[in-house]
Amino acid sequence: MAGNFVQEGCVIELAAPTGGVVGGTAILVGSLVLIPMVTAAQTVRTTFARAGVFTVAKATGVAWTEGQILYFDSAAGNFATAASATARRAGFATLAAASGDTTGTVLLNNIGAAVNVA
């Protein structure tokens, strides 16, 4: 193994941002959409998943289809199907979800940059 190898990368350790984090609740840290593995106060170093399949908060009003591109809306704190000024492309739906559902299943993989909508 390379002498400069640090860790795998699907789960990473970072300092919790201002306000801290709630385990299992998606958050934007810098340019990364992450799922904190545990609840932690701000500045406490903790683990975050940056890839994997998770049940997450879903924007209501629009259904999801399997394989559909999803965006994490950092202002709303949920995943949506449409781009917005606060949305970041973050993964794909792994299960269909009805428009009234408040949660959905997402393959998180931080695939895109911030969406720029004029």
N, CA, C and O atoms as CSV, one atom per row, in Angstrom:
chain,resi,resn,atom,element,x,y,z
A,1,MET,N,N,0.853,-1.178,0.000
A,1,MET,CA,C,0.000,0.000,0.000
A,1,MET,C,C,0.899,1.242,0.000
A,1,MET,O,O,1.976,1.242,0.597
A,2,ALA,N,N,0.451,2.270,-0.661
A,2,ALA,CA,C,1.219,3.513,-0.743
A,2,ALA,C,C,1.443,4.099,0.643
A,2,ALA,O,O,0.541,4.095,1.481
A,3,GLY,N,N,2.617,4.589,0.874
A,3,GLY,CA,C,2.966,5.162,2.167
A,3,GLY,C,C,2.205,6.435,2.487
A,3,GLY,O,O,2.154,6.848,3.645
A,4,ASN,N,N,1.611,7.067,1.475
A,4,ASN,CA,C,0.873,8.308,1.719
A,4,ASN,C,C,-0.630,8.085,1.832
A,4,ASN,O,O,-1.382,9.057,1.913
A,5,PHE,N,N,-1.094,6.831,1.839
A,5,PHE,CA,C,-2.517,6.514,1.987
A,5,PHE,C,C,-2.991,6.927,3.372
A,5,PHE,O,O,-2.327,6.634,4.366
A,6,VAL,N,N,-4.154,7.618,3.448
A,6,VAL,CA,C,-4.685,8.091,4.720
A,6,VAL,C,C,-5.902,7.289,5.153
A,6,VAL,O,O,-5.938,6.771,6.269
A,7,GLN,N,N,-6.911,7.180,4.271
A,7,GLN,CA,C,-8.139,6.462,4.604
A,7,GLN,C,C,-8.895,6.161,3.335
A,7,GLN,O,O,-8.557,6.687,2.275
A,8,GLU,N,N,-9.925,5.317,3.420
A,8,GLU,CA,C,-10.709,4.928,2.251
A,8,GLU,C,C,-11.368,6.125,1.567
A,8,GLU,O,O,-11.052,6.390,0.407
A,9,GLY,N,N,-12.244,6.842,2.206
A,9,GLY,CA,C,-12.840,8.017,1.605
A,9,GLY,C,C,-14.353,8.016,1.494
A,9,GLY,O,O,-14.939,9.075,1.266
A,10,CYS,N,N,-15.014,6.872,1.645
A,10,CYS,CA,C,-16.480,6.881,1.650
A,10,CYS,C,C,-16.996,7.480,2.949
A,10,CYS,O,O,-18.060,8.098,2.986
A,11,VAL,N,N,-16.222,7.286,4.017
A,11,VAL,CA,C,-16.494,7.920,5.303
A,11,VAL,C,C,-15.240,8.706,5.650
A,11,VAL,O,O,-14.135,8.163,5.662
A,12,ILE,N,N,-15.426,9.996,5.934
A,12,ILE,CA,C,-14.288,10.859,6.222
A,12,ILE,C,C,-14.476,11.548,7.565
A,12,ILE,O,O,-15.595,11.649,8.069
A,13,GLU,N,N,-13.387,12.017,8.135
A,13,GLU,CA,C,-13.456,12.733,9.403
A,13,GLU,C,C,-13.205,14.213,9.152
A,13,GLU,O,O,-12.223,14.593,8.514
A,14,LEU,N,N,-14.119,15.051,9.670
A,14,LEU,CA,C,-14.023,16.499,9.558
A,14,LEU,C,C,-14.500,17.113,10.864
A,14,LEU,O,O,-15.111,16.435,11.691
A,15,ALA,N,N,-14.223,18.383,11.044
A,15,ALA,CA,C,-14.781,19.119,12.181
A,15,ALA,C,C,-16.223,19.483,11.857
A,15,ALA,O,O,-16.518,19.929,10.748
A,16,ALA,N,N,-17.114,19.297,12.808
A,16,ALA,CA,C,-18.515,19.684,12.609
A,16,ALA,C,C,-18.579,21.198,12.409
A,16,ALA,O,O,-17.921,21.946,13.132
A,17,PRO,N,N,-19.370,21.656,11.430
A,17,PRO,CA,C,-19.453,23.092,11.148
A,17,PRO,C,C,-20.253,23.847,12.208
A,17,PRO,O,O,-20.780,23.255,13.149
A,18,THR,N,N,-20.332,25.148,12.036
A,18,THR,CA,C,-21.086,26.015,12.938
A,18,THR,C,C,-22.485,25.453,13.170
A,18,THR,O,O,-23.184,25.091,12.224
A,19,GLY,N,N,-22.883,25.385,14.434
A,19,GLY,CA,C,-24.187,24.841,14.783
A,19,GLY,C,C,-24.169,23.349,15.056
A,19,GLY,O,O,-25.140,22.800,15.576
A,20,GLY,N,N,-23.062,22.684,14.707
A,20,GLY,CA,C,-22.970,21.249,14.912
A,20,GLY,C,C,-23.761,20.475,13.873
A,20,GLY,O,O,-24.280,21.058,12.921
A,21,VAL,N,N,-23.855,19.176,14.049
A,21,VAL,CA,C,-24.553,18.299,13.109
A,21,VAL,C,C,-25.419,17.306,13.859
A,21,VAL,O,O,-25.161,16.980,15.018
A,22,VAL,N,N,-26.450,16.832,13.180
A,22,VAL,CA,C,-27.338,15.809,13.721
A,22,VAL,C,C,-27.106,14.539,12.920
A,22,VAL,O,O,-27.230,14.541,11.696
A,23,GLY,N,N,-26.772,13.462,13.604
A,23,GLY,CA,C,-26.526,12.191,12.941
A,23,GLY,C,C,-27.654,11.805,12.006
A,23,GLY,O,O,-28.826,11.839,12.382
A,24,GLY,N,N,-27.290,11.434,10.776
A,24,GLY,CA,C,-28.267,10.985,9.787
A,24,GLY,C,C,-28.935,12.092,8.998
A,24,GLY,O,O,-29.710,11.803,8.086
A,25,THR,N,N,-28.665,13.350,9.313
A,25,THR,CA,C,-29.300,14.485,8.630
A,25,THR,C,C,-28.303,15.109,7.661
A,25,THR,O,O,-27.255,15.601,8.078
A,26,ALA,N,N,-28.626,15.091,6.370
A,26,ALA,CA,C,-27.720,15.604,5.341
A,26,ALA,C,C,-27.356,17.061,5.601
A,26,ALA,O,O,-28.154,17.843,6.118
A,27,ILE,N,N,-26.122,17.398,5.223
A,27,ILE,CA,C,-25.611,18.744,5.429
A,27,ILE,C,C,-24.600,19.047,4.327
A,27,ILE,O,O,-23.970,18.148,3.770
A,28,LEU,N,N,-24.465,20.318,4.035
A,28,LEU,CA,C,-23.449,20.763,3.089
A,28,LEU,C,C,-22.268,21.295,3.890
A,28,LEU,O,O,-22.423,22.220,4.688
A,29,VAL,N,N,-21.093,20.716,3.682
A,29,VAL,CA,C,-19.862,21.168,4.332
A,29,VAL,C,C,-18.917,21.569,3.206
A,29,VAL,O,O,-18.410,20.719,2.474
A,30,GLY,N,N,-18.691,22.855,3.078
A,30,GLY,CA,C,-17.909,23.337,1.939
A,30,GLY,C,C,-18.652,23.003,0.662
A,30,GLY,O,O,-19.757,23.500,0.444
A,31,SER,N,N,-18.075,22.180,-0.177
A,31,SER,CA,C,-18.717,21.761,-1.423
A,31,SER,C,C,-19.218,20.324,-1.362
A,31,SER,O,O,-19.664,19.785,-2.375
A,32,LEU,N,N,-19.150,19.698,-0.197
A,32,LEU,CA,C,-19.539,18.294,-0.070
A,32,LEU,C,C,-20.910,18.135,0.572
A,32,LEU,O,O,-21.204,18.761,1.591
A,33,VAL,N,N,-21.743,17.296,-0.028
A,33,VAL,CA,C,-23.003,16.883,0.598
A,33,VAL,C,C,-22.665,15.648,1.415
A,33,VAL,O,O,-22.197,14.644,0.876
A,34,LEU,N,N,-22.904,15.727,2.722
A,34,LEU,CA,C,-22.485,14.674,3.642
A,34,LEU,C,C,-23.616,14.244,4.563
A,34,LEU,O,O,-24.568,14.989,4.795
A,35,ILE,N,N,-23.495,13.037,5.080
A,35,ILE,CA,C,-24.400,12.533,6.109
A,35,ILE,C,C,-23.550,12.295,7.361
A,35,ILE,O,O,-22.702,11.403,7.364
A,36,PRO,N,N,-23.766,13.085,8.431
A,36,PRO,CA,C,-23.023,12.840,9.674
A,36,PRO,C,C,-23.400,11.468,10.241
A,36,PRO,O,O,-24.575,11.101,10.264
A,37,MET,N,N,-22.417,10.731,10.687
A,37,MET,CA,C,-22.673,9.407,11.233
A,37,MET,C,C,-23.209,9.483,12.669
A,37,MET,O,O,-23.894,8.567,13.126
A,38,VAL,N,N,-22.899,10.569,13.372
A,38,VAL,CA,C,-23.376,10.782,14.737
A,38,VAL,C,C,-23.655,12.264,14.945
A,38,VAL,O,O,-23.229,13.094,14.142
A,39,THR,N,N,-24.358,12.598,16.004
A,39,THR,CA,C,-24.587,13.994,16.372
A,39,THR,C,C,-23.322,14.529,17.031
A,39,THR,O,O,-22.716,13.860,17.868
A,40,ALA,N,N,-22.928,15.748,16.642
A,40,ALA,CA,C,-21.705,16.332,17.209
A,40,ALA,C,C,-21.823,17.847,17.276
A,40,ALA,O,O,-22.422,18.471,16.400
A,41,ALA,N,N,-21.255,18.428,18.311
A,41,ALA,CA,C,-21.211,19.885,18.468
A,41,ALA,C,C,-20.199,20.474,17.490
A,41,ALA,O,O,-19.291,19.786,17.024
A,42,GLN,N,N,-20.373,21.762,17.190
A,42,GLN,CA,C,-19.455,22.406,16.256
A,42,GLN,C,C,-18.011,22.290,16.725
A,42,GLN,O,O,-17.733,22.302,17.924
A,43,THR,N,N,-17.124,22.182,15.793
A,43,THR,CA,C,-15.667,22.018,15.929
A,43,THR,C,C,-15.229,20.629,16.384
A,43,THR,O,O,-14.040,20.317,16.311
A,44,VAL,N,N,-16.149,19.787,16.851
A,44,VAL,CA,C,-15.785,18.429,17.246
A,44,VAL,C,C,-15.521,17.615,15.986
A,44,VAL,O,O,-16.337,17.622,15.064
A,45,ARG,N,N,-14.411,16.928,15.936
A,45,ARG,CA,C,-14.109,16.084,14.777
A,45,ARG,C,C,-14.991,14.850,14.845
A,45,ARG,O,O,-15.079,14.184,15.876
A,46,THR,N,N,-15.640,14.559,13.729
A,46,THR,CA,C,-16.568,13.441,13.677
A,46,THR,C,C,-16.562,12.837,12.285
A,46,THR,O,O,-15.931,13.372,11.374
A,47,THR,N,N,-17.256,11.734,12.118
A,47,THR,CA,C,-17.257,11.050,10.828
A,47,THR,C,C,-18.502,11.408,10.017
A,47,THR,O,O,-19.603,11.556,10.547
A,48,PHE,N,N,-18.280,11.540,8.719
A,48,PHE,CA,C,-19.327,11.868,7.755
A,48,PHE,C,C,-19.247,10.893,6.589
A,48,PHE,O,O,-18.156,10.582,6.111
A,49,ALA,N,N,-20.397,10.411,6.131
A,49,ALA,CA,C,-20.438,9.596,4.912
A,49,ALA,C,C,-20.576,10.537,3.728
A,49,ALA,O,O,-21.398,11.452,3.750
A,50,ARG,N,N,-19.771,10.314,2.692
A,50,ARG,CA,C,-19.885,11.107,1.482
A,50,ARG,C,C,-20.374,10.258,0.315
A,50,ARG,O,O,-20.574,10.760,-0.791
A,51,ALA,N,N,-20.563,8.966,0.573
A,51,ALA,CA,C,-21.065,8.048,-0.431
A,51,ALA,C,C,-21.817,6.937,0.274
A,51,ALA,O,O,-21.546,6.625,1.433
A,52,GLY,N,N,-22.769,6.340,-0.442
A,52,GLY,CA,C,-23.557,5.248,0.104
A,52,GLY,C,C,-25.031,5.480,-0.170
A,52,GLY,O,O,-25.405,6.471,-0.798
A,53,VAL,N,N,-25.864,4.567,0.300
A,53,VAL,CA,C,-27.315,4.657,0.106
A,53,VAL,C,C,-27.954,4.986,1.443
A,53,VAL,O,O,-27.714,4.306,2.441
A,54,PHE,N,N,-28.776,6.041,1.457
A,54,PHE,CA,C,-29.375,6.536,2.688
A,54,PHE,C,C,-30.841,6.885,2.475
A,54,PHE,O,O,-31.244,7.258,1.374
A,55,THR,N,N,-31.634,6.761,3.534
A,55,THR,CA,C,-32.977,7.317,3.561
A,55,THR,C,C,-32.821,8.745,4.054
A,55,THR,O,O,-32.242,8.983,5.114
A,56,VAL,N,N,-33.342,9.699,3.281
A,56,VAL,CA,C,-33.110,11.119,3.549
A,56,VAL,C,C,-34.415,11.909,3.478
A,56,VAL,O,O,-35.433,11.412,2.997
A,57,ALA,N,N,-34.362,13.144,3.965
A,57,ALA,CA,C,-35.510,14.052,3.846
A,57,ALA,C,C,-35.717,14.377,2.369
A,57,ALA,O,O,-34.763,14.653,1.642
A,58,LYS,N,N,-36.975,14.342,1.939
A,58,LYS,CA,C,-37.347,14.555,0.538
A,58,LYS,C,C,-38.293,15.746,0.430
A,58,LYS,O,O,-39.196,15.905,1.251
A,59,ALA,N,N,-38.082,16.577,-0.580
A,59,ALA,CA,C,-39.025,17.655,-0.860
A,59,ALA,C,C,-40.347,17.032,-1.317
A,59,ALA,O,O,-40.353,16.128,-2.151
A,60,THR,N,N,-41.456,17.513,-0.773
A,60,THR,CA,C,-42.757,16.989,-1.194
A,60,THR,C,C,-43.229,17.728,-2.444
A,60,THR,O,O,-42.716,18.793,-2.788
A,61,GLY,N,N,-44.213,17.141,-3.109
A,61,GLY,CA,C,-44.792,17.775,-4.286
A,61,GLY,C,C,-44.338,17.193,-5.605
A,61,GLY,O,O,-44.959,17.446,-6.637
A,62,VAL,N,N,-43.264,16.414,-5.593
A,62,VAL,CA,C,-42.751,15.796,-6.817
A,62,VAL,C,C,-42.363,14.352,-6.503
A,62,VAL,O,O,-41.720,14.076,-5.490
A,63,ALA,N,N,-42.760,13.444,-7.381
A,63,ALA,CA,C,-42.402,12.033,-7.209
A,63,ALA,C,C,-40.984,11.783,-7.715
A,63,ALA,O,O,-40.475,12.524,-8.556
A,64,TRP,N,N,-40.353,10.732,-7.194
A,64,TRP,CA,C,-39.039,10.301,-7.671
A,64,TRP,C,C,-39.196,8.992,-8.424
A,64,TRP,O,O,-40.045,8.170,-8.082
A,65,THR,N,N,-38.383,8.800,-9.443
A,65,THR,CA,C,-38.295,7.524,-10.140
A,65,THR,C,C,-36.910,6.949,-9.915
A,65,THR,O,O,-35.952,7.690,-9.697
A,66,GLU,N,N,-36.804,5.632,-9.969
A,66,GLU,CA,C,-35.500,5.000,-9.763
A,66,GLU,C,C,-34.492,5.519,-10.781
A,66,GLU,O,O,-34.792,5.622,-11.970
A,67,GLY,N,N,-33.309,5.841,-10.309
A,67,GLY,CA,C,-32.249,6.312,-11.178
A,67,GLY,C,C,-32.277,7.800,-11.472
A,67,GLY,O,O,-31.375,8.313,-12.136
A,68,GLN,N,N,-33.292,8.503,-10.991
A,68,GLN,CA,C,-33.417,9.936,-11.253
A,68,GLN,C,C,-32.326,10.726,-10.529
A,68,GLN,O,O,-31.996,10.420,-9.383
A,69,ILE,N,N,-31.765,11.741,-11.192
A,69,ILE,CA,C,-30.769,12.612,-10.587
A,69,ILE,C,C,-31.442,13.420,-9.482
A,69,ILE,O,O,-32.546,13.935,-9.656
A,70,LEU,N,N,-30.756,13.521,-8.340
A,70,LEU,CA,C,-31.283,14.278,-7.214
A,70,LEU,C,C,-30.296,15.356,-6.790
A,70,LEU,O,O,-29.084,15.225,-6.963
A,71,TYR,N,N,-30.848,16.415,-6.233
A,71,TYR,CA,C,-30.089,17.566,-5.780
A,71,TYR,C,C,-30.324,17.757,-4.288
A,71,TYR,O,O,-31.447,17.588,-3.812
A,72,PHE,N,N,-29.275,18.109,-3.545
A,72,PHE,CA,C,-29.455,18.454,-2.142
A,72,PHE,C,C,-29.651,19.953,-2.064
A,72,PHE,O,O,-28.789,20.722,-2.491
A,73,ASP,N,N,-30.784,20.371,-1.519
A,73,ASP,CA,C,-31.096,21.793,-1.344
A,73,ASP,C,C,-30.673,22.176,0.070
A,73,ASP,O,O,-31.351,21.847,1.043
A,74,SER,N,N,-29.543,22.875,0.169
A,74,SER,CA,C,-29.012,23.206,1.489
A,74,SER,C,C,-29.883,24.198,2.244
A,74,SER,O,O,-29.848,24.226,3.474
A,75,ALA,N,N,-30.666,25.015,1.538
A,75,ALA,CA,C,-31.556,25.964,2.215
A,75,ALA,C,C,-32.747,25.244,2.834
A,75,ALA,O,O,-33.162,25.576,3.945
A,76,ALA,N,N,-33.297,24.267,2.131
A,76,ALA,CA,C,-34.462,23.525,2.623
A,76,ALA,C,C,-34.063,22.328,3.476
A,76,ALA,O,O,-34.873,21.828,4.256
A,77,GLY,N,N,-32.826,21.866,3.337
A,77,GLY,CA,C,-32.372,20.711,4.096
A,77,GLY,C,C,-32.947,19.402,3.608
A,77,GLY,O,O,-33.097,18.456,4.382
A,78,ASN,N,N,-33.275,19.340,2.303
A,78,ASN,CA,C,-33.812,18.094,1.765
A,78,ASN,C,C,-33.345,17.864,0.328
A,78,ASN,O,O,-32.683,18.712,-0.270
A,79,PHE,N,N,-33.704,16.707,-0.207
A,79,PHE,CA,C,-33.332,16.341,-1.571
A,79,PHE,C,C,-34.514,16.595,-2.498
A,79,PHE,O,O,-35.664,16.328,-2.147
A,80,ALA,N,N,-34.216,17.111,-3.679
A,80,ALA,CA,C,-35.237,17.489,-4.651
A,80,ALA,C,C,-34.816,17.045,-6.049
A,80,ALA,O,O,-33.681,16.618,-6.262
A,81,THR,N,N,-35.734,17.149,-6.984
A,81,THR,CA,C,-35.462,16.747,-8.366
A,81,THR,C,C,-35.106,17.921,-9.263
A,81,THR,O,O,-34.673,17.720,-10.398
A,82,ALA,N,N,-35.278,19.132,-8.779
A,82,ALA,CA,C,-35.054,20.308,-9.621
A,82,ALA,C,C,-33.872,21.130,-9.126
A,82,ALA,O,O,-33.596,21.204,-7.929
A,83,ALA,N,N,-33.198,21.732,-10.063
A,83,ALA,CA,C,-32.102,22.635,-9.734
A,83,ALA,C,C,-32.665,23.930,-9.154
A,83,ALA,O,O,-33.770,24.350,-9.495
A,84,SER,N,N,-31.891,24.548,-8.279
A,84,SER,CA,C,-32.235,25.862,-7.738
A,84,SER,C,C,-30.946,26.552,-7.340
A,84,SER,O,O,-29.868,25.967,-7.441
A,85,ALA,N,N,-31.048,27.769,-6.895
A,85,ALA,CA,C,-29.860,28.526,-6.504
A,85,ALA,C,C,-29.148,27.898,-5.307
A,85,ALA,O,O,-27.957,28.137,-5.104
A,86,THR,N,N,-29.858,27.102,-4.515
A,86,THR,CA,C,-29.251,26.491,-3.332
A,86,THR,C,C,-29.106,24.979,-3.466
A,86,THR,O,O,-28.775,24.299,-2.495
A,87,ALA,N,N,-29.352,24.452,-4.660
A,87,ALA,CA,C,-29.296,23.000,-4.867
A,87,ALA,C,C,-27.945,22.572,-5.422
A,87,ALA,O,O,-27.343,23.277,-6.232
A,88,ARG,N,N,-27.482,21.424,-4.983
A,88,ARG,CA,C,-26.219,20.843,-5.449
A,88,ARG,C,C,-26.499,19.413,-5.880
A,88,ARG,O,O,-27.079,18.639,-5.119
A,89,ARG,N,N,-26.094,19.055,-7.087
A,89,ARG,CA,C,-26.296,17.696,-7.570
A,89,ARG,C,C,-25.551,16.746,-6.649
A,89,ARG,O,O,-24.347,16.889,-6.440
A,90,ALA,N,N,-26.277,15.766,-6.096
A,90,ALA,CA,C,-25.676,14.956,-5.036
A,90,ALA,C,C,-25.810,13.458,-5.225
A,90,ALA,O,O,-25.080,12.708,-4.577
A,91,GLY,N,N,-26.709,12.979,-6.085
A,91,GLY,CA,C,-26.859,11.539,-6.216
A,91,GLY,C,C,-28.036,11.144,-7.070
A,91,GLY,O,O,-28.497,11.907,-7.919
A,92,PHE,N,N,-28.521,9.924,-6.831
A,92,PHE,CA,C,-29.597,9.344,-7.615
A,92,PHE,C,C,-30.615,8.664,-6.695
A,92,PHE,O,O,-30.252,8.140,-5.642
A,93,ALA,N,N,-31.875,8.673,-7.092
A,93,ALA,CA,C,-32.908,7.934,-6.363
A,93,ALA,C,C,-32.688,6.444,-6.596
A,93,ALA,O,O,-32.486,6.014,-7.732
A,94,THR,N,N,-32.727,5.665,-5.532
A,94,THR,CA,C,-32.593,4.214,-5.679
A,94,THR,C,C,-33.928,3.496,-5.530
A,94,THR,O,O,-34.034,2.304,-5.820
A,95,LEU,N,N,-34.944,4.223,-5.079
A,95,LEU,CA,C,-36.310,3.705,-5.001
A,95,LEU,C,C,-37.257,4.804,-5.461
A,95,LEU,O,O,-36.991,5.988,-5.254
A,96,ALA,N,N,-38.350,4.414,-6.078
A,96,ALA,CA,C,-39.373,5.388,-6.434
A,96,ALA,C,C,-39.993,5.937,-5.153
A,96,ALA,O,O,-40.083,5.237,-4.145
A,97,ALA,N,N,-40.422,7.206,-5.206
A,97,ALA,CA,C,-41.080,7.835,-4.054
A,97,ALA,C,C,-42.258,8.646,-4.569
A,97,ALA,O,O,-42.166,9.288,-5.616
A,98,ALA,N,N,-43.366,8.618,-3.835
A,98,ALA,CA,C,-44.562,9.369,-4.217
A,98,ALA,C,C,-44.377,10.853,-3.911
A,98,ALA,O,O,-43.534,11.222,-3.094
A,99,SER,N,N,-45.158,11.691,-4.563
A,99,SER,CA,C,-45.014,13.141,-4.380
A,99,SER,C,C,-45.271,13.579,-2.941
A,99,SER,O,O,-44.703,14.578,-2.501
A,100,GLY,N,N,-46.091,12.877,-2.214
A,100,GLY,CA,C,-46.393,13.241,-0.836
A,100,GLY,C,C,-45.413,12.692,0.186
A,100,GLY,O,O,-45.488,13.052,1.361
A,101,ASP,N,N,-44.496,11.832,-0.233
A,101,ASP,CA,C,-43.528,11.246,0.698
A,101,ASP,C,C,-42.599,12.319,1.251
A,101,ASP,O,O,-42.219,13.247,0.538
A,102,THR,N,N,-42.237,12.187,2.519
A,102,THR,CA,C,-41.312,13.137,3.144
A,102,THR,C,C,-39.896,12.589,3.224
A,102,THR,O,O,-38.965,13.312,3.580
A,103,THR,N,N,-39.729,11.302,2.891
A,103,THR,CA,C,-38.397,10.715,2.825
A,103,THR,C,C,-38.261,9.925,1.532
A,103,THR,O,O,-39.252,9.512,0.929
A,104,GLY,N,N,-37.020,9.726,1.122
A,104,GLY,CA,C,-36.725,8.934,-0.059
A,104,GLY,C,C,-35.369,8.282,0.119
A,104,GLY,O,O,-34.636,8.601,1.055
A,105,THR,N,N,-35.036,7.368,-0.783
A,105,THR,CA,C,-33.770,6.654,-0.702
A,105,THR,C,C,-32.856,7.138,-1.819
A,105,THR,O,O,-33.222,7.125,-2.994
A,106,VAL,N,N,-31.659,7.567,-1.427
A,106,VAL,CA,C,-30.731,8.178,-2.371
A,106,VAL,C,C,-29.370,7.495,-2.327
A,106,VAL,O,O,-28.875,7.130,-1.261
A,107,LEU,N,N,-28.776,7.329,-3.505
A,107,LEU,CA,C,-27.384,6.926,-3.619
A,107,LEU,C,C,-26.583,8.217,-3.620
A,107,LEU,O,O,-26.544,8.933,-4.620
A,108,LEU,N,N,-25.951,8.506,-2.507
A,108,LEU,CA,C,-25.172,9.732,-2.348
A,108,LEU,C,C,-23.804,9.520,-2.948
A,108,LEU,O,O,-23.105,8.569,-2.599
A,109,ASN,N,N,-23.414,10.416,-3.865
A,109,ASN,CA,C,-22.068,10.262,-4.439
A,109,ASN,C,C,-21.432,11.593,-4.842
A,109,ASN,O,O,-20.428,11.599,-5.554
A,110,ASN,N,N,-22.002,12.728,-4.398
A,110,ASN,CA,C,-21.358,14.028,-4.618
A,110,ASN,C,C,-20.882,14.199,-6.048
A,110,ASN,O,O,-19.715,14.514,-6.286
A,111,ILE,N,N,-21.777,13.994,-6.996
A,111,ILE,CA,C,-21.373,13.955,-8.397
A,111,ILE,C,C,-21.248,15.311,-9.059
A,111,ILE,O,O,-20.625,15.410,-10.116
A,112,GLY,N,N,-21.807,16.347,-8.491
A,112,GLY,CA,C,-21.805,17.592,-9.230
A,112,GLY,C,C,-21.424,18.805,-8.412
A,112,GLY,O,O,-21.343,18.763,-7.184
A,113,ALA,N,N,-21.197,19.869,-9.121
A,113,ALA,CA,C,-20.887,21.144,-8.500
A,113,ALA,C,C,-22.174,21.881,-8.188
A,113,ALA,O,O,-23.265,21.433,-8.539
A,114,ALA,N,N,-22.035,23.000,-7.536
A,114,ALA,CA,C,-23.207,23.824,-7.234
A,114,ALA,C,C,-23.918,24.187,-8.523
A,114,ALA,O,O,-23.283,24.434,-9.548
A,115,VAL,N,N,-25.224,24.218,-8.464
A,115,VAL,CA,C,-26.028,24.569,-9.618
A,115,VAL,C,C,-26.081,26.090,-9.729
A,115,VAL,O,O,-26.315,26.779,-8.737
A,116,ASN,N,N,-25.869,26.600,-10.908
A,116,ASN,CA,C,-25.922,28.028,-11.128
A,116,ASN,C,C,-27.133,28.340,-11.973
A,116,ASN,O,O,-27.121,28.121,-13.184
A,117,VAL,N,N,-28.182,28.851,-11.347
A,117,VAL,CA,C,-29.376,29.232,-12.096
A,117,VAL,C,C,-29.520,30.728,-12.061
A,117,VAL,O,O,-29.471,31.343,-10.996
A,118,ALA,N,N,-29.697,31.307,-13.211
A,118,ALA,CA,C,-29.784,32.775,-13.304
A,118,ALA,C,C,-31.204,33.224,-13.083
A,118,ALA,O,O,-31.486,34.422,-13.121
